[in-house]
Amino acid sequence: MADNGRILGQVDPPDATDTLLYSVPSGKRAVISTVFACNRNAAARTVRLRAARANESTVSVKQYIYFGVNVPANDTIALTAGLTLMAGESIYVYRSAADVNFSAFGVEIDA
């Protein structure tokens, strides 16, 4: 059966807080093609994206893939990384201030 791309996660996180966007379910693996950060505010914002292994419960600087990326006012950016994750691994997002939401697109595959 063909693997179809889909929305893997969407979140409008609290300000200045690392927030779970997507965690790979048991028995699956995933390829996250793109994470979009949509700034709905009239001021620029910064965002972060990090990936964590299943056994990494605390934030570590080694996990960051994007850090302090500018999202212009009333604009959307695409963070394209082609991340491959195994069951229990997760991606987290962060916004510097209000009005930035995130959407992750990719494919879940039976492990």
C-alpha positions as CSV (number, residue, x, y, z in Angstrom):
1,M,0.0,0.0,0.0
2,A,1.3,3.5,-0.9
3,D,2.2,5.9,1.9
4,N,0.3,9.1,1.7
5,G,1.5,12.4,3.0
6,R,-0.7,14.1,5.5
7,I,-0.9,16.6,8.4
8,L,1.1,15.0,11.2
9,G,0.5,17.8,13.8
10,Q,-0.7,21.3,14.3
11,V,-0.3,23.5,17.4
12,D,-0.8,27.1,18.5
13,P,1.7,26.9,21.4
14,P,2.0,29.1,24.5
15,D,4.6,31.9,24.2
16,A,8.3,31.1,25.0
17,T,7.6,27.5,25.7
18,D,8.9,24.4,24.0
19,T,5.7,22.6,22.9
20,L,5.2,19.1,21.4
21,L,4.1,19.3,17.7
22,Y,4.3,15.6,16.9
23,S,5.4,12.3,18.4
24,V,5.7,9.1,16.3
25,P,3.2,6.5,17.5
26,S,4.2,3.0,18.6
27,G,4.8,0.7,15.6
28,K,5.4,3.5,13.2
29,R,8.2,5.6,11.8
30,A,7.7,9.0,10.1
31,V,9.3,11.3,7.6
32,I,8.5,14.9,8.3
33,S,9.0,16.8,5.1
34,T,8.1,20.3,6.2
35,V,7.1,22.3,9.2
36,F,5.3,25.6,8.5
37,A,5.4,28.5,10.9
38,C,2.6,31.0,10.3
39,N,3.0,34.4,11.9
40,R,-0.4,36.1,12.2
41,N,0.9,39.1,14.0
42,A,1.9,42.6,12.6
43,A,5.4,42.2,14.2
44,A,8.1,39.8,13.3
45,R,8.6,36.7,15.6
46,T,11.3,34.1,16.0
47,V,10.8,30.3,16.1
48,R,12.7,27.2,17.0
49,L,12.4,23.5,16.0
50,R,14.0,20.6,17.8
51,A,13.9,16.8,17.5
52,A,14.2,14.6,20.6
53,R,14.9,10.9,20.9
54,A,12.4,8.7,22.8
55,N,14.6,8.7,25.9
56,E,15.4,12.4,26.0
57,S,12.9,14.0,28.3
58,T,14.7,17.3,28.8
59,V,15.6,20.1,26.4
60,S,19.2,20.0,25.2
61,V,21.0,22.3,22.8
62,K,22.0,19.3,20.7
63,Q,18.4,18.8,19.7
64,Y,17.9,22.1,17.9
65,I,17.5,22.0,14.1
66,Y,16.4,25.6,13.7
67,F,17.0,28.2,16.4
68,G,16.0,31.9,16.4
69,V,14.6,31.8,12.8
70,N,12.9,35.0,11.9
71,V,9.3,34.9,10.7
72,P,8.4,38.2,9.1
73,A,5.1,40.0,10.1
74,N,2.0,38.5,8.6
75,D,4.0,35.8,6.8
76,T,4.6,32.1,6.7
77,I,8.0,30.3,6.5
78,A,8.6,26.6,5.5
79,L,11.2,24.8,7.6
80,T,12.1,21.9,5.3
81,A,14.3,19.3,6.8
82,G,13.2,15.8,5.7
83,L,13.4,14.5,9.2
84,T,13.2,10.7,9.7
85,L,11.9,9.7,13.2
86,M,11.3,6.3,14.9
87,A,8.5,5.4,17.3
88,G,8.6,7.6,20.4
89,E,10.7,10.3,18.8
90,S,9.2,13.8,18.7
91,I,9.5,17.3,17.3
92,Y,9.0,20.4,19.4
93,V,8.4,24.0,18.4
94,Y,8.8,27.3,20.2
95,R,7.6,30.9,19.4
96,S,9.1,34.0,20.9
97,A,5.7,35.7,21.3
98,A,2.0,35.3,20.4
99,D,0.3,34.6,17.1
100,V,2.6,32.0,15.5
101,N,1.1,28.6,14.8
102,F,2.8,25.5,13.4
103,S,1.8,22.7,11.0
104,A,3.9,19.5,10.3
105,F,3.4,17.6,7.1
106,G,4.9,14.2,6.2
107,V,4.3,10.5,6.1
108,E,3.8,7.8,8.8
109,I,5.0,4.4,7.8
110,D,4.4,1.0,9.5
111,A,7.7,0.0,11.2
